[in-house]
């Protein structure tokens, strides 16, 4: 049996990564610390209370915090869910 050009996998395509992205929460003057931390706990998988509070404090002090990084499709979902909770969100940043 011989390999035709159509049956050989393109090595570059098979190693290509799926697009990844960052979800970033921005500081605002209307969301409380409690609301931001609770929203992160509810929406971001694997989030734990101390991390949620640390990120919330970072948002307040630095003006923003990356709260999740990973698959673009999931990033879009978490971004939309946090936005619907009323959080101020930066546009999704592809990495």
C-alpha positions as protocol buffer text, in pm:
chain_id: "A"
residue {
  index: 1
  type: UNK
  ca { x: 0 y: 0 z: 0 }
}
residue {
  index: 2
  type: UNK
  ca { x: 137 y: 344 z: -87 }
}
residue {
  index: 3
  type: UNK
  ca { x: 70 y: 682 z: 67 }
}
residue {
  index: 4
  type: UNK
  ca { x: -92 y: 934 z: -158 }
}
residue {
  index: 5
  type: UNK
  ca { x: -29 y: 1304 z: -88 }
}
residue {
  index: 6
  type: UNK
  ca { x: -390 y: 1334 z: 29 }
}
residue {
  index: 7
  type: UNK
  ca { x: -354 y: 1081 z: 312 }
}
residue {
  index: 8
  type: UNK
  ca { x: -38 y: 1213 z: 475 }
}
residue {
  index: 9
  type: UNK
  ca { x: -104 y: 1441 z: 771 }
}
residue {
  index: 10
  type: UNK
  ca { x: 43 y: 1787 z: 759 }
}
residue {
  index: 11
  type: UNK
  ca { x: 266 y: 1790 z: 1069 }
}
residue {
  index: 12
  type: UNK
  ca { x: 234 y: 2167 z: 1114 }
}
residue {
  index: 13
  type: UNK
  ca { x: -146 y: 2150 z: 1122 }
}
residue {
  index: 14
  type: UNK
  ca { x: -158 y: 1858 z: 1365 }
}
residue {
  index: 15
  type: UNK
  ca { x: 65 y: 2046 z: 1613 }
}
residue {
  index: 16
  type: UNK
  ca { x: -121 y: 2377 z: 1587 }
}
residue {
  index: 17
  type: UNK
  ca { x: -268 y: 2494 z: 1918 }
}
residue {
  index: 18
  type: UNK
  ca { x: -627 y: 2590 z: 1962 }
}
residue {
  index: 19
  type: UNK
  ca { x: -668 y: 2966 z: 2006 }
}
residue {
  index: 20
  type: UNK
  ca { x: -630 y: 3082 z: 2364 }
}
residue {
  index: 21
  type: UNK
  ca { x: -747 y: 3400 z: 2531 }
}
residue {
  index: 22
  type: UNK
  ca { x: -744 y: 3598 z: 2856 }
}
residue {
  index: 23
  type: UNK
  ca { x: -1046 y: 3716 z: 3052 }
}
residue {
  index: 24
  type: UNK
  ca { x: -976 y: 4048 z: 3225 }
}
residue {
  index: 25
  type: UNK
  ca { x: -1197 y: 4227 z: 3478 }
}
residue {
  index: 26
  type: UNK
  ca { x: -1169 y: 4607 z: 3497 }
}
residue {
  index: 27
  type: UNK
  ca { x: -1210 y: 4835 z: 3795 }
}
residue {
  index: 28
  type: UNK
  ca { x: -1524 y: 5046 z: 3816 }
}
residue {
  index: 29
  type: UNK
  ca { x: -1694 y: 5268 z: 4070 }
}
residue {
  index: 30
  type: UNK
  ca { x: -2017 y: 5073 z: 4112 }
}
residue {
  index: 31
  type: UNK
  ca { x: -1944 y: 4703 z: 4180 }
}
residue {
  index: 32
  type: UNK
  ca { x: -1870 y: 4609 z: 4540 }
}
residue {
  index: 33
  type: UNK
  ca { x: -1575 y: 4392 z: 4636 }
}
residue {
  index: 34
  type: UNK
  ca { x: -1821 y: 4128 z: 4757 }
}
residue {
  index: 35
  type: UNK
  ca { x: -2006 y: 4121 z: 4423 }
}
residue {
  index: 36
  type: UNK
  ca { x: -1686 y: 4090 z: 4217 }
}
residue {
  index: 37
  type: UNK
  ca { x: -1545 y: 3814 z: 4440 }
}
residue {
  index: 38
  type: UNK
  ca { x: -1877 y: 3624 z: 4445 }
}
residue {
  index: 39
  type: UNK
  ca { x: -1911 y: 3651 z: 4066 }
}
residue {
  index: 40
  type: UNK
  ca { x: -1563 y: 3506 z: 4018 }
}
residue {
  index: 41
  type: UNK
  ca { x: -1641 y: 3221 z: 4258 }
}
residue {
  index: 42
  type: UNK
  ca { x: -1964 y: 3136 z: 4079 }
}
residue {
  index: 43
  type: UNK
  ca { x: -1843 y: 3163 z: 3719 }
}
residue {
  index: 44
  type: UNK
  ca { x: -1474 y: 3076 z: 3698 }
}
residue {
  index: 45
  type: UNK
  ca { x: -1414 y: 2700 z: 3734 }
}
residue {
  index: 46
  type: UNK
  ca { x: -1171 y: 2602 z: 4006 }
}
residue {
  index: 47
  type: UNK
  ca { x: -1184 y: 2946 z: 4166 }
}
residue {
  index: 48
  type: UNK
  ca { x: -1149 y: 2945 z: 4541 }
}
residue {
  index: 49
  type: UNK
  ca { x: -1238 y: 3217 z: 4789 }
}
residue {
  index: 50
  type: UNK
  ca { x: -888 y: 3349 z: 4867 }
}
residue {
  index: 51
  type: UNK
  ca { x: -798 y: 3370 z: 4497 }
}
residue {
  index: 52
  type: UNK
  ca { x: -1126 y: 3550 z: 4417 }
}
residue {
  index: 53
  type: UNK
  ca { x: -1053 y: 3809 z: 4687 }
}
residue {
  index: 54
  type: UNK
  ca { x: -690 y: 3848 z: 4577 }
}
residue {
  index: 55
  type: UNK
  ca { x: -804 y: 3913 z: 4219 }
}
residue {
  index: 56
  type: UNK
  ca { x: -1072 y: 4156 z: 4339 }
}
residue {
  index: 57
  type: UNK
  ca { x: -812 y: 4353 z: 4534 }
}
residue {
  index: 58
  type: UNK
  ca { x: -583 y: 4351 z: 4228 }
}
residue {
  index: 59
  type: UNK
  ca { x: -866 y: 4495 z: 4017 }
}
residue {
  index: 60
  type: UNK
  ca { x: -912 y: 4774 z: 4271 }
}
residue {
  index: 61
  type: UNK
  ca { x: -542 y: 4855 z: 4313 }
}
residue {
  index: 62
  type: UNK
  ca { x: -414 y: 4810 z: 3957 }
}
residue {
  index: 63
  type: UNK
  ca { x: -729 y: 4878 z: 3755 }
}
residue {
  index: 64
  type: UNK
  ca { x: -758 y: 4527 z: 3611 }
}
residue {
  index: 65
  type: UNK
  ca { x: -685 y: 4160 z: 3670 }
}
residue {
  index: 66
  type: UNK
  ca { x: -661 y: 3856 z: 3447 }
}
residue {
  index: 67
  type: UNK
  ca { x: -911 y: 3617 z: 3605 }
}
residue {
  index: 68
  type: UNK
  ca { x: -890 y: 3329 z: 3357 }
}
residue {
  index: 69
  type: UNK
  ca { x: -677 y: 3214 z: 3063 }
}
residue {
  index: 70
  type: UNK
  ca { x: -740 y: 2924 z: 2829 }
}
residue {
  index: 71
  type: UNK
  ca { x: -946 y: 2804 z: 2535 }
}
residue {
  index: 72
  type: UNK
  ca { x: -1099 y: 3094 z: 2338 }
}
residue {
  index: 73
  type: UNK
  ca { x: -1447 y: 2942 z: 2334 }
}
residue {
  index: 74
  type: UNK
  ca { x: -1451 y: 2903 z: 2713 }
}
residue {
  index: 75
  type: UNK
  ca { x: -1303 y: 3251 z: 2754 }
}
residue {
  index: 76
  type: UNK
  ca { x: -1592 y: 3393 z: 2554 }
}
residue {
  index: 77
  type: UNK
  ca { x: -1841 y: 3210 z: 2778 }
}
residue {
  index: 78
  type: UNK
  ca { x: -1684 y: 3329 z: 3106 }
}
residue {
  index: 79
  type: UNK
  ca { x: -1646 y: 3682 z: 2968 }
}
residue {
  index: 80
  type: UNK
  ca { x: -2015 y: 3695 z: 2877 }
}
residue {
  index: 81
  type: UNK
  ca { x: -2125 y: 3549 z: 3212 }
}
residue {
  index: 82
  type: UNK
  ca { x: -1917 y: 3798 z: 3411 }
}
residue {
  index: 83
  type: UNK
  ca { x: -2045 y: 4082 z: 3194 }
}
residue {
  index: 84
  type: UNK
  ca { x: -2404 y: 3970 z: 3261 }
}
residue {
  index: 85
  type: UNK
  ca { x: -2327 y: 3984 z: 3634 }
}
residue {
  index: 86
  type: UNK
  ca { x: -2251 y: 4352 z: 3580 }
}
residue {
  index: 87
  type: UNK
  ca { x: -1871 y: 4338 z: 3597 }
}
residue {
  index: 88
  type: UNK
  ca { x: -1671 y: 4577 z: 3380 }
}
residue {
  index: 89
  type: UNK
  ca { x: -1480 y: 4369 z: 3129 }
}
residue {
  index: 90
  type: UNK
  ca { x: -1188 y: 4435 z: 2896 }
}
residue {
  index: 91
  type: UNK
  ca { x: -1228 y: 4294 z: 2546 }
}
residue {
  index: 92
  type: UNK
  ca { x: -1115 y: 3932 z: 2526 }
}
residue {
  index: 93
  type: UNK
  ca { x: -743 y: 3925 z: 2454 }
}
residue {
  index: 94
  type: UNK
  ca { x: -621 y: 3642 z: 2234 }
}
residue {
  index: 95
  type: UNK
  ca { x: -285 y: 3501 z: 2333 }
}
